[in-house]
Amino acid sequence: MRIYHLKLVITGLLTFLAIVICFSLSAGQYDLGFMQVVAWGFHQLGIPVLNDLSITPQQEAVLLYIRAPRTVVGLLVGAGLAASGAVLQGLFSNPLADPGIIGVSSGATLGAVTAICLGINAVSMFGLPLFAFVGAITAVSLTIGLSARNGRIPVLTLLLAGVVVGMLFSAITAALLTVMDDHKVQQYLFWTIGSLDYRRWEHVLMGVVPISMGIIIMLLMARHLNILALGEAEAKAVGMPVAKYRLILLAVAALTTASSVCISGSIGFVGLIIPHMMRILVGPNHRHLLPASILAGAVFLVFCDSIGRTILTNTEINVGIMTAVLGTPYFLYLLRRHTDLK
């Protein structure tokens, strides 16, 4: 694609990102206007404009300690899920692939249910995310271990192994739910639909390093992903150790997704629809697709969370519900289009 078109897309995404951040910081039950947030932002940058829209100390406390960490978590999770989805779609050469296909979601869910069942989440705020992360990594490791053959990781075998591991972990989760009381089941349901409620700066610290490092590694490996996306035979023809790079990219995508899920719960559709939409805009070159997907994923998730906080009076709709509501029609379109092409 032409470079000016890419610059136009990236500029547009950055503009939308700035708008949705201000929207997110102003959205909620506590009175804080959009332009007040804009004015506050300019003042933090040392630009004295819109002085008549200054905010009170109480409003600033709400902004800094309630809405800002929630917004940052949304940015991190949206970027991480979208980048992981783009990588997996490239590896599998399938626009319908998403991070859940290798067992991340089912593993994280089992880990979270285990923490709730044991009461660990009541002892420490880090208990449930830690168990969810361990569960996700365990599921992915099992998936890769089952699919590896003689130093190779066949794509079809990996997909089948992911389905089997997901079914196994889902069955164990269902078994645990049958012995849990109603209160613990409600905690599980709250976590499994995905939410950014009550996120604090501690959650940001938990996710910022692994998610950021995963995104950086994926960006650095965009050229290798381009070669792998051409097919195994083509990659071997240029001397690339296919199994090695496929394993590295799988591991990085899994770690990034697991880190995202452990601080936000299970949020669907971001890793599925965002990379596909950006592929239409910027093309299949992952050196362009990954940056665009990262920005678009952050914009989409924060926008969905903000809409969920404002669409109804005196109540909020969890971001996992909003992404499903907005993402399902596009997923059905993808499914129909993918079927028609065959």
Secondary structure by P-SEA (a helix, b strand, c coil): ccaaaaaaaaaaaaaaaaaaaaaaaacccccccaaaaaaaaaaaacccccccccccaaaaaaaccccaaaaaaaaaaaaaaaaaaaaaaaaaccccccccccaaaaaaaaaaaaaaaacccccccaaaaaaaaaaaaaaaaaaaaaacccccccaaaaaaaaaaaaaaaaaaaaaaaaaccaaaaaaaaaaaacccccccaaaaaaccaaaaaaaaaaaaaaaaaaaaaacaaaaaaaccaaaaaaaaaaaaaaaaaaaaaaaccccccccccaaaaaaaacccccaaaaaaaaaaaaaaaaaaaaaaacccccccccaaaaaaaacaaaaaaaaaaaaaac
